[in-house]
Amino acid sequence: VMSDLAGTWRMLYSNGHQCTYRVAQDGSVTRDVSEGASKLIPAGSSEDTRGDTNFRSDGRFLLDGLHRPAQWEYVWLDGGRLQVRHFCVDGDCWSSSPEGSSNFCCTGTGERVREEL
């Protein structure tokens, strides 16, 4: 459920990047290090413009363009942490994700630091 992700998340990526995500009850997302914004889209839905079949399951969401236009992430909760797979077509995204998807950069993990009311 999208509202389960609502709150403020301290993000740490496997490439060393750190930032904070703010997820609202309606699924809108902002981060602390840019003016970018995005919205959680259910993975596998008609709105999922990336259409990666490796992430089509309940509770997973596409987060498109939050860092920059040619970047996207798939996110979900696992054990109370926000799990992230980060992809791009404009930088160092030459690997395959653990799920087997191309254009993979890195993995992120978020720790909730505040609930969204």
PyMOL commands that set and color helices and strands:
alter all, ss='L'
color gray80, all
select helices_A, chain A and resi 2-5+53-55
alter helices_A, ss='H'
color red, helices_A
select strands_A, chain A and resi 7-13+18-23+28-31+37-42+61-64+71-78+81-88+104-115
alter strands_A, ss='S'
color yellow, strands_A
deselect
rebuild
show_as cartoon
